Amino acid sequence: MALDPDELFEVDSDVPDLTGAVLLHHFDGFMDAGAAGSVLVNHLLEAHEHRVVARFDIDALIDYRARRPPMTYATDRWEDYAAPELVVHLLHDAVGTPFLLMTGPEPDRRWEGVAAAVQALVERWGVRLAVSFHGIPMGVPHTRKLSVISHATRPELVTGTSPFNRVQVPGNLAALIELRLGQAGHDAMGFAAYVPHYLAQGTYPAAALGLLQAITKSTGLVVQAAALNEAAQRTDAEIARQVAESTEVEQVVRALEQQYDAFTEASDNLLVSADEPLPSADEIGAELERFLAEQQRDH
């Protein structure tokens, strides 16, 4: 017998009126190229005062043996246990508008129950829009404008055109929440930032910045981005320095730029020259990954 979704969470007794608020949500464990989503979560929590207004029963949701939480041992005793948490934070933007941020590990079980629980919170608080966000690896160069695509429960909410038509992919909780909220008549959407796949395993703040800009444009939230801007500039400068140190890699990046430009100019014709075929995105990405990994080991 299905359990009441309210049994999966506890709500703070002192929650203000949140009618019309936006709920942002991001879960650790699913694809997040360049750590785009997690970097944005950290930025939001560092830039704004926040408090937990709802806490999920994590013991009922995760498999501890699949991803063991860290514990600290000091000399002759256990000193600390980093208990995982799946919580909803209440924050206020730069002009005082309240919004919510749900974050924590993606549950290993009871996805339908969690989706129903999120719907219960949306209806309890009068949330007007739920928004997910993460990074996806793509065969794009870091020297071109970063793209962010969107999907939503209503066409009117979609802001970024997707190159995909119909495709089946492994499921994730954020997508299920969006699907179930839409089926229940609630507005929900998600953003995905394109991250050059040779940078997907590292931290790429430019992708988090792109996500933030897309979210603020769609929601009307006012969030300061100075710290993200600075982090993105530092990272971009380091990438440029590393690439400039190798003529071979500069040529590879140039080839990827040509491939990208050819696609954007004429998506139905990627052949720039029959005599000089460009390397595939996978070949280019593998070469750049190898080079950047070597550079990181040397520094």
N, C-alpha and C positions, 0 to 999 in steps of 0.2 A: 504494500500500500504506500502510495506517495506521501511524503511528509509535508506538513505545512511549510511553505518557503520562509515564513517568519521565524521558524525554528533555527534557521541557518545564521541569523545575525541578531545582534543586540544594538539598540539605538540609544544614544545619549538622551537623558531626560530633559536636557535644556537645549533644544534645537530651535532656532528662530524660524520665522516664516520664510520659506524658500521658494514660494510660488514664482514660477518663471525662471528659476535658476537653470544653469547649464551643468550637466554632469560629464566630466571628462573621465576616461578610464583607460588604463594601460596595465597589462599583466606581464610579469617576467616569465620567460620560458618559451614563448613562441618567437617566431622570426622577428628580429629587430636589428637589421643591418646598420652598422655604424653606431650602434647603441642609441639611435635617434630618439626612440620613445623614452628610454630610461634617463637619458640626459635631460630631456624636457621635463620629466617628472621631478628630477633633482633640482632643476632650475626653478620650477614653480614653488617647490617647498622651501627652497633657500631664499627666494625673493619675497615671499609672503608669509605673514604669521598664519598659523593653521592649528586646528585641533581636530581630533577624531570625533566624528558624530555617529559612526556606525562601525561595528566590528564583527567580522564573520567568524564562524566556528571553524578555525583552520584545521583542528584535529579531524573533523569530518570530511575534509576536502583534499588533503594532500597525502602523498605516499612518502613518508620520511626516509624510507630505505632507498628510494629512487634518487633523492637529492637531500643528502643528510645535512642538516643545519650545522654550522660550525660551533664548536665548544672550545673554550680556552682553558688550558691546563697550566698551572703555575706551581712549579717545584714539586709540591706534594699534595695538591688538591685541585679540584675543578673550580674554576673561578667565575666562569660566565657561560651562558648559553644564549646564542643569538636566535631567539625564537622567531619563526616566520610569522608575518601578520598580513592579513587581507583586510584592509580598512577603507573607510570613506572619510576623507578630510574635508573640512569646511575652510575655505579661503575667501579673501576679498581682493578684488583687483585694485588697480591704482586709483580708481574713482569710488571705491567702496562697494562695488557690486558683488554680492556673494556668489560663489560658484563652488562646485564639488569636484573632488578628485579621488577616484577609487583606484587603488593600486596595491600590488602585492604579487605573490607567486600565482601563476595560472593554476587553478585547481586540477588535480589528477582525476577527480571523480565528481559526480553530481553536477555536471554542467547544466542540465535542464533545471535542477533545483536552484543553482546560483542565478541563472537567467530569470527564473520566476521571482527570486528574491530581489534582484535588481529592479524588475518591473514593479514589485510591491513598493520599493523605496521611491521610485519615480512617481508613482501614483500617490503615495503618502505625502511627499514633499511638493508635488506639483511641478516637477522638473519639465521644462519645455523641450529640451534637446539633450540627447546623450551622444558623446563624441569619443571615438577611439583614435589611436594614432600609433604609428610605428614606421620603421625603415625597411625597405626591400632592396635586395641587391639587383642591380641592372647593368647592362653593358653600355654604360655612359661614361664620358670623360669628366674628370673633376674640373676641367677648365671651361665647361659650359654651364649655363644657368641651371640651377637645381630645380627639378620638377617635383611637384606634389600632386598626386591624383586623389580623387575622392569617390566614395560610393555612399548611397543613402537609401532610406526607406521611401523617399519620394523624389522624383526627377528634379523638382524645383530646388532641392537642397544640394544637388551635385554641382561642384565648382570646377573640378579639374578633369579633363578628358582622359579616359583610360585607353591604352593601346590594345587592350584585351577585348575579345568579343564574348566567347563563352568558353570557360575553362573550369575544370574540376581540380581542386587543390585540397591538401590536408586541412581538416577543420581546426578552428581555434575558438576559444571562449568569447573573445571580443566580437567575432563575426556572428556567433550564435546569439549573443545578446542583441545585436543590431537586428538580426532576422526576427527574433521573437518580439522585440519591441514594435517593429513595423507591423507584424501580424496582429498585434494588440491595438494598433492605431496610434502609436506614439512615434514621434520624430526621432530618428537616430541616424548617425552618419559616421564615416571613418575616413581618415587621411593616411596615405602611404607616401613617404618621401623616397625618391629614387636615390640610391647610394651607389657610387661606382663600386662594382663588386670586388675590385682589388683593394678597396678600403673597408669592406663590409665587416671584417673581423676586428677592426679597431674602433676607436671612438671618433666620430665625425660630427662635430658640433654644427657644421653648416646644415646638416639634415635636420637637426633638432630646431634650428632657427627657422628653416623653411616650414616645418610643421607648426611652429608657434605662429608664424605670420598667417598661415592658412586658417588656423583655428580662430585667431582674433578677428580676421576678416569675416568669417562665417558667423561668429557668435556675438560680436560686438564687445567682447571683453577687452580691457585695456591692461596689458601686461608689459612691464619694462623688459627690454631685451638687451640692455647694455652688456651684461656679463656674457650672454651667449654670443653676441657680436664679437667681443674681444677674444673669446675662446675659438670661434670660427676663424678669425683672422690669424691667430697664432698657428692653428693647425694647418690652414691653407699655406701659410708662409713656409712651414716646415716641409710640407709635401712638395712645394715648388723647389725648395732647396735640394731635397733628395733627388728629385727627378732631373734637375739641372746638372747634377754631378755625373750623369751618365748620358752620353750621346745616344747610346742604343735605346735607352728608355724614352728619351725625348722623341725619337723616331716612332716608337711604339705609341706614345700618347698622340702624336700627330696623326698616325694612322687611325686611331680610335676616333679622333675628332672628325676626320674625313668621313668615316663610316656613320657617325652620329649626324653630321650635317647632311649627308646624302639621304639619310632616313627622314629627317625633318623636312627636307625640301621636296622629296618625292618618296613617300612611304611604300609605293608599289615598285620601286626600282632601286635596289641597293648596289647594283653593279656600276661602279664608277669607271672602271676600265677593264676590258676583257683581257688586255695584255698584262695588267698589273693588279691582280685581285688583292683586295685588302685582307689582312688576317681576320679571323673571326673574333667576336667579342671574347669568347672563352680563351683563345690563344693570347690575345692582348692582355686580358685580365691575369692569366697565369704568369705571364712574363713580368707584369708589374708587381704582382703579389710576391714573386720570388725576389725581385730587386728590393722592394721595400722591407721585406722580412730580413734580408741580409743587412740592410742599413740599420734596422732596429737592433740587430745583434751586435753591430759594431759600435753602437753608441751606448 
